[in-house]
Amino acid sequence: MEIGVAIFATDDGLDPAGIARLAEEHGYESLFFAEHSHIPASRLTPYAGGGDLPRKYWHTHDLFVTLAAAATATSRIRVGSGVCLVIQRDPIHTAKEVASVDHLSGGRMEFGVGAGWNREEMLNHGTDPRHRMAILRERIEAMKAIWSQEEATYKGKYVEFERIWSWPKPLQRPHPPILVGGFGPTVLDRVLAYGDGWFPNHNPQVIERSRELRARADRPISLQVMGIPADPRLLESYERAGFDRAVHWLPSGQRSTIEKAMEEFEAALAVYQGR
């Protein structure tokens, strides 16, 4: 099982290139960055973690600027979105950004996608939260068309364009892995419809639901988990369940804060790997 890390890269912490170099130096296989374009100051949607929303949510750098900085500062580590809020993005621009990062990184892009949780944030982008799952599907399908067709055409209810040219194409063919985040009641349907993998946040039901996904799938589906604690027993349980990657959240901050958290996680990794 591969081991990665994830972080909210903020304007008051270590820069994205520095984070990426540090993660590569520590031997991690992958590095994922969170995305929020903004956080509405007047917010009704509750924070899933409970309590006040951490300030890092509205201090993140732009996702694709961050990914480009991380990619050009490294040579081996895979870089990804964890997750990209596709429902808040124009699919033509986003397809070009994904392809550009994949091209500039030498084919190291991982495209984690999701429908988001903050309804006020969606509304500020003109997205009706009631239709976000259908919008997500159409935008993913439209991006796949752009990546795979010389003259791309797509016609849906929410996305429509005819005969467009867009380069670069991704180096990874037909496109970077699409990792579907989320844990809601219909998430497995979304994974099976357009995903290459499932990328939920860790919780006690993930492994059980992964068995359901494998039973329903008619093609290989990668199993990956985000937000795994520094617990050797949990790492081992995900590996036994057939997961391909486990990702640990790092705190935002300066190099010393991030490196200390890496070392604490690596102590648990040493127990897991030396079992």
C-alpha positions in Angstrom: 0.0 0.0 0.0 1.4 3.4 -1.0 1.6 6.2 1.6 0.9 9.8 0.9 0.2 13.0 2.8 -2.2 15.9 2.3 -2.3 19.5 3.4 -4.0 22.9 3.2 -1.2 25.0 1.6 -1.9 28.4 3.1 -0.5 31.9 2.6 1.0 32.1 6.1 2.7 28.7 6.0 5.5 26.9 4.0 5.1 27.5 0.3 3.7 24.7 -1.9 7.1 24.0 -3.5 8.7 23.8 -0.1 6.0 21.4 1.1 6.5 19.2 -2.0 10.2 19.1 -1.7 9.9 18.1 2.0 7.4 15.4 1.2 9.6 14.0 -1.5 12.7 14.1 0.8 10.7 12.1 3.4 9.9 9.4 0.8 6.2 9.9 0.5 4.6 8.5 -2.7 2.1 11.3 -3.1 1.0 14.7 -2.0 -2.5 16.1 -2.1 -3.7 19.7 -1.7 -7.1 20.8 -0.5 -9.2 23.3 -2.4 -11.6 26.1 -1.4 -12.0 29.2 -3.5 -13.3 31.1 -0.5 -15.4 30.7 2.6 -18.6 32.8 2.9 -18.3 34.9 6.1 -22.0 34.3 6.8 -22.2 30.5 6.7 -25.2 28.2 7.6 -23.7 24.9 6.5 -22.2 23.2 9.5 -18.5 22.1 9.5 -18.4 18.3 9.5 -15.5 18.3 11.9 -17.6 20.1 14.5 -17.0 23.5 16.1 -15.6 26.5 14.3 -14.3 26.1 10.8 -10.4 26.3 10.9 -9.0 29.5 9.3 -6.9 27.4 6.9 -10.1 26.9 4.8 -10.1 30.5 3.6 -6.3 30.9 3.5 -5.4 28.3 0.8 -3.6 29.2 -2.3 -5.3 28.4 -5.6 -5.3 24.7 -6.2 -3.7 24.5 -9.7 -1.1 27.2 -9.0 -0.2 25.1 -5.9 0.0 21.9 -8.0 2.1 23.5 -10.6 4.6 24.8 -8.0 4.7 21.4 -6.3 5.2 19.5 -9.6 8.0 21.7 -10.9 9.8 21.6 -7.6 9.9 17.7 -7.5 10.8 14.8 -9.8 9.2 11.7 -8.3 6.3 12.3 -6.0 2.8 12.2 -7.4 0.8 15.4 -6.9 -3.0 15.6 -6.6 -6.2 17.4 -5.7 -7.8 16.2 -2.5 -10.4 17.1 -3.7 -11.0 19.6 -6.6 -14.5 21.2 -6.3 -15.4 20.6 -9.9 -19.0 21.8 -9.4 -17.6 25.3 -8.7 -15.4 25.3 -11.8 -15.7 25.8 -15.6 -15.0 22.4 -17.1 -13.1 23.7 -20.1 -10.7 25.7 -18.0 -10.3 22.9 -15.5 -9.6 20.3 -18.2 -6.8 22.5 -19.4 -5.4 23.0 -15.9 -5.4 19.3 -15.2 -3.8 18.5 -18.5 -1.2 21.2 -18.0 -0.2 20.0 -14.6 0.0 16.4 -15.9 2.1 17.5 -18.8 4.5 19.7 -16.8 4.9 17.1 -14.1 5.8 14.3 -16.5 2.5 12.4 -15.9 2.3 12.6 -12.1 -1.1 14.2 -11.6 -3.9 12.6 -9.5 -7.3 14.1 -10.0 -9.3 13.9 -6.8 -12.8 15.3 -7.4 -15.9 16.0 -5.2 -19.1 17.8 -5.0 -18.2 19.8 -1.8 -20.1 20.3 1.4 -20.4 24.1 1.8 -23.7 25.1 0.2 -23.1 28.9 0.5 -19.7 28.5 -1.3 -21.5 26.6 -4.1 -24.2 29.3 -4.4 -21.6 32.0 -4.7 -20.3 30.2 -7.8 -23.8 30.0 -9.3 -24.2 26.3 -8.6 -27.5 25.1 -7.2 -26.6 22.6 -4.4 -29.7 20.5 -5.2 -28.2 19.6 -8.6 -24.5 19.4 -7.7 -24.2 15.6 -8.3 -25.6 15.8 -11.8 -23.4 18.8 -12.5 -20.3 17.0 -11.2 -21.0 14.0 -13.5 -21.5 16.2 -16.6 -18.4 18.2 -16.0 -16.3 15.1 -15.5 -17.7 13.6 -18.7 -17.1 16.8 -20.5 -13.4 17.0 -19.4 -12.9 13.4 -20.5 -14.1 14.3 -23.9 -11.7 17.3 -24.0 -8.8 15.1 -22.9 -9.5 12.3 -25.4 -10.9 14.0 -28.5 -9.0 16.2 -31.0 -12.3 18.1 -31.7 -14.2 17.6 -28.5 -18.0 17.8 -28.3 -20.3 17.4 -25.3 -24.0 18.0 -24.9 -25.7 17.7 -21.5 -28.2 19.5 -19.4 -25.6 21.6 -17.6 -22.6 21.5 -19.9 -22.6 21.9 -23.7 -20.0 22.7 -26.3 -19.3 21.6 -29.9 -16.1 21.0 -31.7 -13.5 22.6 -29.6 -9.7 22.3 -29.7 -7.8 22.2 -26.4 -4.1 21.3 -25.8 -2.1 20.1 -24.1 -3.6 16.6 -23.7 -2.6 14.8 -20.5 0.5 12.6 -20.7 -1.4 9.9 -18.8 -3.7 8.3 -21.2 -6.6 8.5 -21.5 -6.3 11.0 -18.5 -5.0 11.2 -14.9 -6.7 8.9 -12.4 -10.1 10.3 -11.4 -10.5 9.7 -7.6 -14.0 10.3 -6.4 -14.2 11.6 -2.9 -17.2 11.5 -0.5 -19.0 9.0 1.6 -22.7 9.8 1.0 -25.4 7.2 0.1 -24.9 7.5 -3.6 -21.1 7.9 -3.7 -20.5 4.3 -5.0 -22.8 5.0 -7.9 -20.6 8.0 -8.8 -17.4 6.0 -8.6 -18.8 3.3 -10.9 -20.1 5.9 -13.3 -17.0 7.9 -14.0 -14.2 7.2 -11.4 -11.0 5.3 -11.5 -10.9 5.1 -7.7 -12.7 5.8 -4.5 -11.1 8.4 -2.2 -13.2 8.8 1.0 -12.2 10.3 4.3 -11.3 7.7 6.9 -14.2 6.5 9.1 -15.2 3.1 10.6 -17.5 2.2 7.7 -15.1 2.7 4.8 -13.8 -0.8 4.6 -17.2 -2.4 4.7 -18.4 -0.1 1.9 -15.3 -0.9 -0.1 -16.4 -4.5 -0.2 -19.7 -3.4 -1.7 -17.9 -1.4 -4.3 -15.7 -4.2 -5.3 -18.7 -6.6 -5.5 -20.5 -4.2 -7.8 -17.6 -3.2 -10.0 -17.2 -4.7 -13.5 -13.7 -3.2 -13.9 -10.7 -2.5 -11.6 -11.4 0.3 -9.1 -8.6 1.7 -6.9 -9.4 2.0 -3.2 -7.7 4.9 -1.5 -8.3 6.5 1.9 -7.8 10.1 2.9 -7.1 11.3 6.5 -5.8 8.2 8.1 -4.6 8.7 11.6 -1.1 7.8 12.8 -2.2 4.3 13.8 -0.3 1.2 12.7 -3.4 -1.0 13.2 -5.5 1.1 10.9 -2.9 1.2 8.3 -2.7 -2.6 8.4 -6.5 -3.0 8.3 -6.7 -0.9 5.1 -3.9 -2.9 3.5 -5.6 -6.1 4.4 -8.8 -4.8 2.8 -7.0 -4.2 -0.5 -6.5 -0.4 -0.4 -3.9 0.9 -2.8 -3.0 4.2 -1.0 -3.5 5.7 2.5 -3.1 9.5 2.9 -2.4 11.3 6.2 -3.4 15.0 6.8 -0.6 17.3 7.8 -1.1 20.6 9.7 -0.7 23.8 7.9 2.2 25.9 9.0 5.9 26.5 8.6 8.5 23.8 7.8 9.2 22.9 11.5 5.5 22.3 12.2 5.0 20.2 9.1 8.2 18.2 9.5 7.4 17.4 13.2 4.0 16.0 12.1 5.7 14.0 9.4 8.1 12.5 11.9 5.2 11.6 14.3 3.3 9.9 11.4 6.5 8.1 10.3 6.9 6.6 13.8 3.5 4.8 13.2 4.6 3.9 9.7 7.7 2.2 11.1 5.6 0.0 13.3 3.2 -0.8 10.5 6.0 -1.5 8.0 8.1 -3.6 10.4 5.2 -5.8 11.6 
